[in-house]
Amino acid sequence: MSSSPYRLPLGLPRIERDERGGALAGVAAGIARSLGVDATLVRLTFALLAFAGGAGVAAYAGAWLALPTEEGSEPSQRRRVLGLVLLVVAGASRSAGSVSPTR
């Protein structure tokens, strides 16, 4: 075991798009494979989030831009940054929709 206080004690799975096993761009299939769940569950999560102010669409597009393919082709720096921005927008759009204004 490492003595560094900044190292995580567990290994996080590497998430890659699975273009061969995917229905659209392989995002849901890649996430499902890395989490060890059925891809249908991940697809349903994206679909339900699509009704939450479009957060699912933005999150799927962001993941498609940011995640590498399983063949190892890494996205460009610009594409990865744009994908991460879309993921942040997806998270912010969902949280902003649940805040009620006070008078």
Phi and psi restraints in degrees (range 20) as a CNS / XPLOR table:
assign (resid 1 and name C) (resid 2 and name N)
       (resid 2 and name CA) (resid 2 and name C) 1.0 -75.7 20.0 2
assign (resid 2 and name N) (resid 2 and name CA)
       (resid 2 and name C) (resid 3 and name N) 1.0 146.2 20.0 2
assign (resid 2 and name C) (resid 3 and name N)
       (resid 3 and name CA) (resid 3 and name C) 1.0 -91.8 20.0 2
assign (resid 3 and name N) (resid 3 and name CA)
       (resid 3 and name C) (resid 4 and name N) 1.0 -0.3 20.0 2
assign (resid 3 and name C) (resid 4 and name N)
       (resid 4 and name CA) (resid 4 and name C) 1.0 -71.3 20.0 2
assign (resid 4 and name N) (resid 4 and name CA)
       (resid 4 and name C) (resid 5 and name N) 1.0 128.7 20.0 2
assign (resid 4 and name C) (resid 5 and name N)
       (resid 5 and name CA) (resid 5 and name C) 1.0 -74.4 20.0 2
assign (resid 5 and name N) (resid 5 and name CA)
       (resid 5 and name C) (resid 6 and name N) 1.0 -9.9 20.0 2
assign (resid 5 and name C) (resid 6 and name N)
       (resid 6 and name CA) (resid 6 and name C) 1.0 -99.1 20.0 2
assign (resid 6 and name N) (resid 6 and name CA)
       (resid 6 and name C) (resid 7 and name N) 1.0 -0.2 20.0 2
assign (resid 6 and name C) (resid 7 and name N)
       (resid 7 and name CA) (resid 7 and name C) 1.0 -91.2 20.0 2
assign (resid 7 and name N) (resid 7 and name CA)
       (resid 7 and name C) (resid 8 and name N) 1.0 134.5 20.0 2
assign (resid 7 and name C) (resid 8 and name N)
       (resid 8 and name CA) (resid 8 and name C) 1.0 -70.4 20.0 2
assign (resid 8 and name N) (resid 8 and name CA)
       (resid 8 and name C) (resid 9 and name N) 1.0 142.8 20.0 2
assign (resid 8 and name C) (resid 9 and name N)
       (resid 9 and name CA) (resid 9 and name C) 1.0 -78.8 20.0 2
assign (resid 9 and name N) (resid 9 and name CA)
       (resid 9 and name C) (resid 10 and name N) 1.0 -1.8 20.0 2
assign (resid 9 and name C) (resid 10 and name N)
       (resid 10 and name CA) (resid 10 and name C) 1.0 -133.7 20.0 2
assign (resid 10 and name N) (resid 10 and name CA)
       (resid 10 and name C) (resid 11 and name N) 1.0 161.3 20.0 2
assign (resid 10 and name C) (resid 11 and name N)
       (resid 11 and name CA) (resid 11 and name C) 1.0 -93.9 20.0 2
assign (resid 11 and name N) (resid 11 and name CA)
       (resid 11 and name C) (resid 12 and name N) 1.0 128.6 20.0 2
assign (resid 11 and name C) (resid 12 and name N)
       (resid 12 and name CA) (resid 12 and name C) 1.0 -87.3 20.0 2
assign (resid 12 and name N) (resid 12 and name CA)
       (resid 12 and name C) (resid 13 and name N) 1.0 140.2 20.0 2
assign (resid 12 and name C) (resid 13 and name N)
       (resid 13 and name CA) (resid 13 and name C) 1.0 -70.7 20.0 2
assign (resid 13 and name N) (resid 13 and name CA)
       (resid 13 and name C) (resid 14 and name N) 1.0 146.6 20.0 2
assign (resid 13 and name C) (resid 14 and name N)
       (resid 14 and name CA) (resid 14 and name C) 1.0 -84.7 20.0 2
assign (resid 14 and name N) (resid 14 and name CA)
       (resid 14 and name C) (resid 15 and name N) 1.0 125.0 20.0 2
assign (resid 14 and name C) (resid 15 and name N)
       (resid 15 and name CA) (resid 15 and name C) 1.0 -97.8 20.0 2
assign (resid 15 and name N) (resid 15 and name CA)
       (resid 15 and name C) (resid 16 and name N) 1.0 125.2 20.0 2
assign (resid 15 and name C) (resid 16 and name N)
       (resid 16 and name CA) (resid 16 and name C) 1.0 -132.5 20.0 2
assign (resid 16 and name N) (resid 16 and name CA)
       (resid 16 and name C) (resid 17 and name N) 1.0 150.1 20.0 2
assign (resid 16 and name C) (resid 17 and name N)
       (resid 17 and name CA) (resid 17 and name C) 1.0 -72.3 20.0 2
assign (resid 17 and name N) (resid 17 and name CA)
       (resid 17 and name C) (resid 18 and name N) 1.0 136.5 20.0 2
assign (resid 17 and name C) (resid 18 and name N)
       (resid 18 and name CA) (resid 18 and name C) 1.0 -106.7 20.0 2
assign (resid 18 and name N) (resid 18 and name CA)
       (resid 18 and name C) (resid 19 and name N) 1.0 87.3 20.0 2
assign (resid 18 and name C) (resid 19 and name N)
       (resid 19 and name CA) (resid 19 and name C) 1.0 -67.8 20.0 2
assign (resid 19 and name N) (resid 19 and name CA)
       (resid 19 and name C) (resid 20 and name N) 1.0 -28.0 20.0 2
assign (resid 19 and name C) (resid 20 and name N)
       (resid 20 and name CA) (resid 20 and name C) 1.0 -76.4 20.0 2
assign (resid 20 and name N) (resid 20 and name CA)
       (resid 20 and name C) (resid 21 and name N) 1.0 -35.8 20.0 2
assign (resid 20 and name C) (resid 21 and name N)
       (resid 21 and name CA) (resid 21 and name C) 1.0 -97.0 20.0 2
assign (resid 21 and name N) (resid 21 and name CA)
       (resid 21 and name C) (resid 22 and name N) 1.0 3.5 20.0 2
assign (resid 21 and name C) (resid 22 and name N)
       (resid 22 and name CA) (resid 22 and name C) 1.0 -92.4 20.0 2
assign (resid 22 and name N) (resid 22 and name CA)
       (resid 22 and name C) (resid 23 and name N) 1.0 155.2 20.0 2
assign (resid 22 and name C) (resid 23 and name N)
       (resid 23 and name CA) (resid 23 and name C) 1.0 -85.2 20.0 2
assign (resid 23 and name N) (resid 23 and name CA)
       (resid 23 and name C) (resid 24 and name N) 1.0 -33.8 20.0 2
assign (resid 23 and name C) (resid 24 and name N)
       (resid 24 and name CA) (resid 24 and name C) 1.0 -118.7 20.0 2
assign (resid 24 and name N) (resid 24 and name CA)
       (resid 24 and name C) (resid 25 and name N) 1.0 -77.3 20.0 2
assign (resid 24 and name C) (resid 25 and name N)
       (resid 25 and name CA) (resid 25 and name C) 1.0 -120.2 20.0 2
assign (resid 25 and name N) (resid 25 and name CA)
       (resid 25 and name C) (resid 26 and name N) 1.0 1.3 20.0 2
assign (resid 25 and name C) (resid 26 and name N)
       (resid 26 and name CA) (resid 26 and name C) 1.0 87.6 20.0 2
assign (resid 26 and name N) (resid 26 and name CA)
       (resid 26 and name C) (resid 27 and name N) 1.0 6.3 20.0 2
assign (resid 26 and name C) (resid 27 and name N)
       (resid 27 and name CA) (resid 27 and name C) 1.0 -67.2 20.0 2
assign (resid 27 and name N) (resid 27 and name CA)
       (resid 27 and name C) (resid 28 and name N) 1.0 -52.9 20.0 2
assign (resid 27 and name C) (resid 28 and name N)
       (resid 28 and name CA) (resid 28 and name C) 1.0 -63.8 20.0 2
assign (resid 28 and name N) (resid 28 and name CA)
       (resid 28 and name C) (resid 29 and name N) 1.0 -40.0 20.0 2
assign (resid 28 and name C) (resid 29 and name N)
       (resid 29 and name CA) (resid 29 and name C) 1.0 -64.9 20.0 2
assign (resid 29 and name N) (resid 29 and name CA)
       (resid 29 and name C) (resid 30 and name N) 1.0 -39.5 20.0 2
assign (resid 29 and name C) (resid 30 and name N)
       (resid 30 and name CA) (resid 30 and name C) 1.0 -68.5 20.0 2
assign (resid 30 and name N) (resid 30 and name CA)
       (resid 30 and name C) (resid 31 and name N) 1.0 -42.0 20.0 2
assign (resid 30 and name C) (resid 31 and name N)
       (resid 31 and name CA) (resid 31 and name C) 1.0 -64.7 20.0 2
assign (resid 31 and name N) (resid 31 and name CA)
       (resid 31 and name C) (resid 32 and name N) 1.0 -43.3 20.0 2
assign (resid 31 and name C) (resid 32 and name N)
       (resid 32 and name CA) (resid 32 and name C) 1.0 -61.9 20.0 2
assign (resid 32 and name N) (resid 32 and name CA)
       (resid 32 and name C) (resid 33 and name N) 1.0 -42.6 20.0 2
assign (resid 32 and name C) (resid 33 and name N)
       (resid 33 and name CA) (resid 33 and name C) 1.0 -63.7 20.0 2
assign (resid 33 and name N) (resid 33 and name CA)
       (resid 33 and name C) (resid 34 and name N) 1.0 -41.4 20.0 2
assign (resid 33 and name C) (resid 34 and name N)
       (resid 34 and name CA) (resid 34 and name C) 1.0 -72.4 20.0 2
assign (resid 34 and name N) (resid 34 and name CA)
       (resid 34 and name C) (resid 35 and name N) 1.0 -28.0 20.0 2
assign (resid 34 and name C) (resid 35 and name N)
       (resid 35 and name CA) (resid 35 and name C) 1.0 -89.8 20.0 2
assign (resid 35 and name N) (resid 35 and name CA)
       (resid 35 and name C) (resid 36 and name N) 1.0 -14.5 20.0 2
assign (resid 35 and name C) (resid 36 and name N)
       (resid 36 and name CA) (resid 36 and name C) 1.0 76.7 20.0 2
assign (resid 36 and name N) (resid 36 and name CA)
       (resid 36 and name C) (resid 37 and name N) 1.0 33.3 20.0 2
assign (resid 36 and name C) (resid 37 and name N)
       (resid 37 and name CA) (resid 37 and name C) 1.0 -122.8 20.0 2
assign (resid 37 and name N) (resid 37 and name CA)
       (resid 37 and name C) (resid 38 and name N) 1.0 171.8 20.0 2
assign (resid 37 and name C) (resid 38 and name N)
       (resid 38 and name CA) (resid 38 and name C) 1.0 -73.1 20.0 2
assign (resid 38 and name N) (resid 38 and name CA)
       (resid 38 and name C) (resid 39 and name N) 1.0 139.4 20.0 2
assign (resid 38 and name C) (resid 39 and name N)
       (resid 39 and name CA) (resid 39 and name C) 1.0 -64.0 20.0 2
assign (resid 39 and name N) (resid 39 and name CA)
       (resid 39 and name C) (resid 40 and name N) 1.0 -27.4 20.0 2
assign (resid 39 and name C) (resid 40 and name N)
       (resid 40 and name CA) (resid 40 and name C) 1.0 -61.6 20.0 2
assign (resid 40 and name N) (resid 40 and name CA)
       (resid 40 and name C) (resid 41 and name N) 1.0 -37.4 20.0 2
assign (resid 40 and name C) (resid 41 and name N)
       (resid 41 and name CA) (resid 41 and name C) 1.0 -63.6 20.0 2
assign (resid 41 and name N) (resid 41 and name CA)
       (resid 41 and name C) (resid 42 and name N) 1.0 -41.7 20.0 2
assign (resid 41 and name C) (resid 42 and name N)
       (resid 42 and name CA) (resid 42 and name C) 1.0 -68.5 20.0 2
assign (resid 42 and name N) (resid 42 and name CA)
       (resid 42 and name C) (resid 43 and name N) 1.0 -40.8 20.0 2
assign (resid 42 and name C) (resid 43 and name N)
       (resid 43 and name CA) (resid 43 and name C) 1.0 -62.6 20.0 2
assign (resid 43 and name N) (resid 43 and name CA)
       (resid 43 and name C) (resid 44 and name N) 1.0 -41.9 20.0 2
assign (resid 43 and name C) (resid 44 and name N)
       (resid 44 and name CA) (resid 44 and name C) 1.0 -63.7 20.0 2
assign (resid 44 and name N) (resid 44 and name CA)
       (resid 44 and name C) (resid 45 and name N) 1.0 -36.6 20.0 2
assign (resid 44 and name C) (resid 45 and name N)
       (resid 45 and name CA) (resid 45 and name C) 1.0 -63.2 20.0 2
assign (resid 45 and name N) (resid 45 and name CA)
       (resid 45 and name C) (resid 46 and name N) 1.0 -45.4 20.0 2
assign (resid 45 and name C) (resid 46 and name N)
       (resid 46 and name CA) (resid 46 and name C) 1.0 -62.9 20.0 2
assign (resid 46 and name N) (resid 46 and name CA)
       (resid 46 and name C) (resid 47 and name N) 1.0 -39.9 20.0 2
assign (resid 46 and name C) (resid 47 and name N)
       (resid 47 and name CA) (resid 47 and name C) 1.0 -65.5 20.0 2
assign (resid 47 and name N) (resid 47 and name CA)
       (resid 47 and name C) (resid 48 and name N) 1.0 -43.0 20.0 2
assign (resid 47 and name C) (resid 48 and name N)
       (resid 48 and name CA) (resid 48 and name C) 1.0 -66.1 20.0 2
assign (resid 48 and name N) (resid 48 and name CA)
       (resid 48 and name C) (resid 49 and name N) 1.0 -37.6 20.0 2
assign (resid 48 and name C) (resid 49 and name N)
       (resid 49 and name CA) (resid 49 and name C) 1.0 -69.1 20.0 2
assign (resid 49 and name N) (resid 49 and name CA)
       (resid 49 and name C) (resid 50 and name N) 1.0 -22.9 20.0 2
assign (resid 49 and name C) (resid 50 and name N)
       (resid 50 and name CA) (resid 50 and name C) 1.0 -64.2 20.0 2
assign (resid 50 and name N) (resid 50 and name CA)
       (resid 50 and name C) (resid 51 and name N) 1.0 -29.0 20.0 2
assign (resid 50 and name C) (resid 51 and name N)
       (resid 51 and name CA) (resid 51 and name C) 1.0 -82.5 20.0 2
assign (resid 51 and name N) (resid 51 and name CA)
       (resid 51 and name C) (resid 52 and name N) 1.0 -5.3 20.0 2
assign (resid 51 and name C) (resid 52 and name N)
       (resid 52 and name CA) (resid 52 and name C) 1.0 -98.2 20.0 2
assign (resid 52 and name N) (resid 52 and name CA)
       (resid 52 and name C) (resid 53 and name N) 1.0 64.7 20.0 2
assign (resid 52 and name C) (resid 53 and name N)
       (resid 53 and name CA) (resid 53 and name C) 1.0 70.0 20.0 2
assign (resid 53 and name N) (resid 53 and name CA)
       (resid 53 and name C) (resid 54 and name N) 1.0 21.2 20.0 2
assign (resid 53 and name C) (resid 54 and name N)
       (resid 54 and name CA) (resid 54 and name C) 1.0 80.8 20.0 2
assign (resid 54 and name N) (resid 54 and name CA)
       (resid 54 and name C) (resid 55 and name N) 1.0 11.9 20.0 2
assign (resid 54 and name C) (resid 55 and name N)
       (resid 55 and name CA) (resid 55 and name C) 1.0 -61.9 20.0 2
assign (resid 55 and name N) (resid 55 and name CA)
       (resid 55 and name C) (resid 56 and name N) 1.0 -35.8 20.0 2
assign (resid 55 and name C) (resid 56 and name N)
       (resid 56 and name CA) (resid 56 and name C) 1.0 -66.5 20.0 2
assign (resid 56 and name N) (resid 56 and name CA)
       (resid 56 and name C) (resid 57 and name N) 1.0 -37.8 20.0 2
assign (resid 56 and name C) (resid 57 and name N)
       (resid 57 and name CA) (resid 57 and name C) 1.0 -67.3 20.0 2
assign (resid 57 and name N) (resid 57 and name CA)
       (resid 57 and name C) (resid 58 and name N) 1.0 -45.5 20.0 2
assign (resid 57 and name C) (resid 58 and name N)
       (resid 58 and name CA) (resid 58 and name C) 1.0 -65.2 20.0 2
assign (resid 58 and name N) (resid 58 and name CA)
       (resid 58 and name C) (resid 59 and name N) 1.0 -39.5 20.0 2
assign (resid 58 and name C) (resid 59 and name N)
       (resid 59 and name CA) (resid 59 and name C) 1.0 -66.8 20.0 2
assign (resid 59 and name N) (resid 59 and name CA)
       (resid 59 and name C) (resid 60 and name N) 1.0 -41.3 20.0 2
assign (resid 59 and name C) (resid 60 and name N)
       (resid 60 and name CA) (resid 60 and name C) 1.0 -64.7 20.0 2
assign (resid 60 and name N) (resid 60 and name CA)
       (resid 60 and name C) (resid 61 and name N) 1.0 -45.4 20.0 2
assign (resid 60 and name C) (resid 61 and name N)
       (resid 61 and name CA) (resid 61 and name C) 1.0 -63.8 20.0 2
assign (resid 61 and name N) (resid 61 and name CA)
       (resid 61 and name C) (resid 62 and name N) 1.0 -40.4 20.0 2
assign (resid 61 and name C) (resid 62 and name N)
       (resid 62 and name CA) (resid 62 and name C) 1.0 -64.1 20.0 2
assign (resid 62 and name N) (resid 62 and name CA)
       (resid 62 and name C) (resid 63 and name N) 1.0 -42.0 20.0 2
assign (resid 62 and name C) (resid 63 and name N)
       (resid 63 and name CA) (resid 63 and name C) 1.0 -66.7 20.0 2
assign (resid 63 and name N) (resid 63 and name CA)
       (resid 63 and name C) (resid 64 and name N) 1.0 -37.8 20.0 2
assign (resid 63 and name C) (resid 64 and name N)
       (resid 64 and name CA) (resid 64 and name C) 1.0 -62.5 20.0 2
assign (resid 64 and name N) (resid 64 and name CA)
       (resid 64 and name C) (resid 65 and name N) 1.0 -39.3 20.0 2
assign (resid 64 and name C) (resid 65 and name N)
       (resid 65 and name CA) (resid 65 and name C) 1.0 -74.1 20.0 2
assign (resid 65 and name N) (resid 65 and name CA)
       (resid 65 and name C) (resid 66 and name N) 1.0 -37.0 20.0 2
assign (resid 65 and name C) (resid 66 and name N)
       (resid 66 and name CA) (resid 66 and name C) 1.0 -88.8 20.0 2
assign (resid 66 and name N) (resid 66 and name CA)
       (resid 66 and name C) (resid 67 and name N) 1.0 -29.3 20.0 2
assign (resid 66 and name C) (resid 67 and name N)
       (resid 67 and name CA) (resid 67 and name C) 1.0 -83.4 20.0 2
assign (resid 67 and name N) (resid 67 and name CA)
       (resid 67 and name C) (resid 68 and name N) 1.0 140.2 20.0 2
assign (resid 67 and name C) (resid 68 and name N)
       (resid 68 and name CA) (resid 68 and name C) 1.0 -77.5 20.0 2
assign (resid 68 and name N) (resid 68 and name CA)
       (resid 68 and name C) (resid 69 and name N) 1.0 162.8 20.0 2
assign (resid 68 and name C) (resid 69 and name N)
       (resid 69 and name CA) (resid 69 and name C) 1.0 -82.8 20.0 2
assign (resid 69 and name N) (resid 69 and name CA)
       (resid 69 and name C) (resid 70 and name N) 1.0 162.9 20.0 2
assign (resid 69 and name C) (resid 70 and name N)
       (resid 70 and name CA) (resid 70 and name C) 1.0 -71.2 20.0 2
assign (resid 70 and name N) (resid 70 and name CA)
       (resid 70 and name C) (resid 71 and name N) 1.0 -16.2 20.0 2
assign (resid 70 and name C) (resid 71 and name N)
       (resid 71 and name CA) (resid 71 and name C) 1.0 -73.3 20.0 2
assign (resid 71 and name N) (resid 71 and name CA)
       (resid 71 and name C) (resid 72 and name N) 1.0 -9.7 20.0 2
assign (resid 71 and name C) (resid 72 and name N)
       (resid 72 and name CA) (resid 72 and name C) 1.0 100.9 20.0 2
assign (resid 72 and name N) (resid 72 and name CA)
       (resid 72 and name C) (resid 73 and name N) 1.0 2.7 20.0 2
assign (resid 72 and name C) (resid 73 and name N)
       (resid 73 and name CA) (resid 73 and name C) 1.0 -77.3 20.0 2
assign (resid 73 and name N) (resid 73 and name CA)
       (resid 73 and name C) (resid 74 and name N) 1.0 111.8 20.0 2
assign (resid 73 and name C) (resid 74 and name N)
       (resid 74 and name CA) (resid 74 and name C) 1.0 -78.6 20.0 2
assign (resid 74 and name N) (resid 74 and name CA)
       (resid 74 and name C) (resid 75 and name N) 1.0 141.6 20.0 2
assign (resid 74 and name C) (resid 75 and name N)
       (resid 75 and name CA) (resid 75 and name C) 1.0 -69.9 20.0 2
assign (resid 75 and name N) (resid 75 and name CA)
       (resid 75 and name C) (resid 76 and name N) 1.0 155.9 20.0 2
assign (resid 75 and name C) (resid 76 and name N)
       (resid 76 and name CA) (resid 76 and name C) 1.0 -65.7 20.0 2
assign (resid 76 and name N) (resid 76 and name CA)
       (resid 76 and name C) (resid 77 and name N) 1.0 163.2 20.0 2
assign (resid 76 and name C) (resid 77 and name N)
       (resid 77 and name CA) (resid 77 and name C) 1.0 -59.1 20.0 2
assign (resid 77 and name N) (resid 77 and name CA)
       (resid 77 and name C) (resid 78 and name N) 1.0 -43.3 20.0 2
assign (resid 77 and name C) (resid 78 and name N)
       (resid 78 and name CA) (resid 78 and name C) 1.0 -63.6 20.0 2
assign (resid 78 and name N) (resid 78 and name CA)
       (resid 78 and name C) (resid 79 and name N) 1.0 -44.1 20.0 2
assign (resid 78 and name C) (resid 79 and name N)
       (resid 79 and name CA) (resid 79 and name C) 1.0 -65.3 20.0 2
assign (resid 79 and name N) (resid 79 and name CA)
       (resid 79 and name C) (resid 80 and name N) 1.0 -40.5 20.0 2
assign (resid 79 and name C) (resid 80 and name N)
       (resid 80 and name CA) (resid 80 and name C) 1.0 -64.9 20.0 2
assign (resid 80 and name N) (resid 80 and name CA)
       (resid 80 and name C) (resid 81 and name N) 1.0 -42.3 20.0 2
assign (resid 80 and name C) (resid 81 and name N)
       (resid 81 and name CA) (resid 81 and name C) 1.0 -64.1 20.0 2
assign (resid 81 and name N) (resid 81 and name CA)
       (resid 81 and name C) (resid 82 and name N) 1.0 -43.7 20.0 2
assign (resid 81 and name C) (resid 82 and name N)
       (resid 82 and name CA) (resid 82 and name C) 1.0 -62.0 20.0 2
assign (resid 82 and name N) (resid 82 and name CA)
       (resid 82 and name C) (resid 83 and name N) 1.0 -40.2 20.0 2
assign (resid 82 and name C) (resid 83 and name N)
       (resid 83 and name CA) (resid 83 and name C) 1.0 -63.4 20.0 2
assign (resid 83 and name N) (resid 83 and name CA)
       (resid 83 and name C) (resid 84 and name N) 1.0 -42.5 20.0 2
assign (resid 83 and name C) (resid 84 and name N)
       (resid 84 and name CA) (resid 84 and name C) 1.0 -66.5 20.0 2
assign (resid 84 and name N) (resid 84 and name CA)
       (resid 84 and name C) (resid 85 and name N) 1.0 -36.3 20.0 2
assign (resid 84 and name C) (resid 85 and name N)
       (resid 85 and name CA) (resid 85 and name C) 1.0 -63.1 20.0 2
assign (resid 85 and name N) (resid 85 and name CA)
       (resid 85 and name C) (resid 86 and name N) 1.0 -42.6 20.0 2
assign (resid 85 and name C) (resid 86 and name N)
       (resid 86 and name CA) (resid 86 and name C) 1.0 -63.6 20.0 2
assign (resid 86 and name N) (resid 86 and name CA)
       (resid 86 and name C) (resid 87 and name N) 1.0 -38.0 20.0 2
assign (resid 86 and name C) (resid 87 and name N)
       (resid 87 and name CA) (resid 87 and name C) 1.0 -64.8 20.0 2
assign (resid 87 and name N) (resid 87 and name CA)
       (resid 87 and name C) (resid 88 and name N) 1.0 -39.0 20.0 2
assign (resid 87 and name C) (resid 88 and name N)
       (resid 88 and name CA) (resid 88 and name C) 1.0 -67.0 20.0 2
assign (resid 88 and name N) (resid 88 and name CA)
       (resid 88 and name C) (resid 89 and name N) 1.0 -41.7 20.0 2
assign (resid 88 and name C) (resid 89 and name N)
       (resid 89 and name CA) (resid 89 and name C) 1.0 -61.6 20.0 2
assign (resid 89 and name N) (resid 89 and name CA)
       (resid 89 and name C) (resid 90 and name N) 1.0 -40.4 20.0 2
assign (resid 89 and name C) (resid 90 and name N)
       (resid 90 and name CA) (resid 90 and name C) 1.0 -62.0 20.0 2
assign (resid 90 and name N) (resid 90 and name CA)
       (resid 90 and name C) (resid 91 and name N) 1.0 -44.1 20.0 2
assign (resid 90 and name C) (resid 91 and name N)
       (resid 91 and name CA) (resid 91 and name C) 1.0 -67.0 20.0 2
assign (resid 91 and name N) (resid 91 and name CA)
       (resid 91 and name C) (resid 92 and name N) 1.0 -39.7 20.0 2
assign (resid 91 and name C) (resid 92 and name N)
       (resid 92 and name CA) (resid 92 and name C) 1.0 -71.2 20.0 2
assign (resid 92 and name N) (resid 92 and name CA)
       (resid 92 and name C) (resid 93 and name N) 1.0 -35.5 20.0 2
assign (resid 92 and name C) (resid 93 and name N)
       (resid 93 and name CA) (resid 93 and name C) 1.0 -67.7 20.0 2
assign (resid 93 and name N) (resid 93 and name CA)
       (resid 93 and name C) (resid 94 and name N) 1.0 -34.9 20.0 2
assign (resid 93 and name C) (resid 94 and name N)
       (resid 94 and name CA) (resid 94 and name C) 1.0 -71.8 20.0 2
assign (resid 94 and name N) (resid 94 and name CA)
       (resid 94 and name C) (resid 95 and name N) 1.0 -43.1 20.0 2
assign (resid 94 and name C) (resid 95 and name N)
       (resid 95 and name CA) (resid 95 and name C) 1.0 -73.5 20.0 2
assign (resid 95 and name N) (resid 95 and name CA)
       (resid 95 and name C) (resid 96 and name N) 1.0 -31.2 20.0 2
assign (resid 95 and name C) (resid 96 and name N)
       (resid 96 and name CA) (resid 96 and name C) 1.0 -71.4 20.0 2
assign (resid 96 and name N) (resid 96 and name CA)
       (resid 96 and name C) (resid 97 and name N) 1.0 -30.1 20.0 2
assign (resid 96 and name C) (resid 97 and name N)
       (resid 97 and name CA) (resid 97 and name C) 1.0 -72.6 20.0 2
assign (resid 97 and name N) (resid 97 and name CA)
       (resid 97 and name C) (resid 98 and name N) 1.0 -19.5 20.0 2
assign (resid 97 and name C) (resid 98 and name N)
       (resid 98 and name CA) (resid 98 and name C) 1.0 -95.1 20.0 2
assign (resid 98 and name N) (resid 98 and name CA)
       (resid 98 and name C) (resid 99 and name N) 1.0 -3.3 20.0 2
assign (resid 98 and name C) (resid 99 and name N)
       (resid 99 and name CA) (resid 99 and name C) 1.0 -91.3 20.0 2
assign (resid 99 and name N) (resid 99 and name CA)
       (resid 99 and name C) (resid 100 and name N) 1.0 126.7 20.0 2
assign (resid 99 and name C) (resid 100 and name N)
       (resid 100 and name CA) (resid 100 and name C) 1.0 -96.9 20.0 2
assign (resid 100 and name N) (resid 100 and name CA)
       (resid 100 and name C) (resid 101 and name N) 1.0 137.7 20.0 2
assign (resid 100 and name C) (resid 101 and name N)
       (resid 101 and name CA) (resid 101 and name C) 1.0 -71.0 20.0 2
assign (resid 101 and name N) (resid 101 and name CA)
       (resid 101 and name C) (resid 102 and name N) 1.0 147.4 20.0 2
assign (resid 101 and name C) (resid 102 and name N)
       (resid 102 and name CA) (resid 102 and name C) 1.0 -106.7 20.0 2
assign (resid 102 and name N) (resid 102 and name CA)
       (resid 102 and name C) (resid 103 and name N) 1.0 146.7 20.0 2
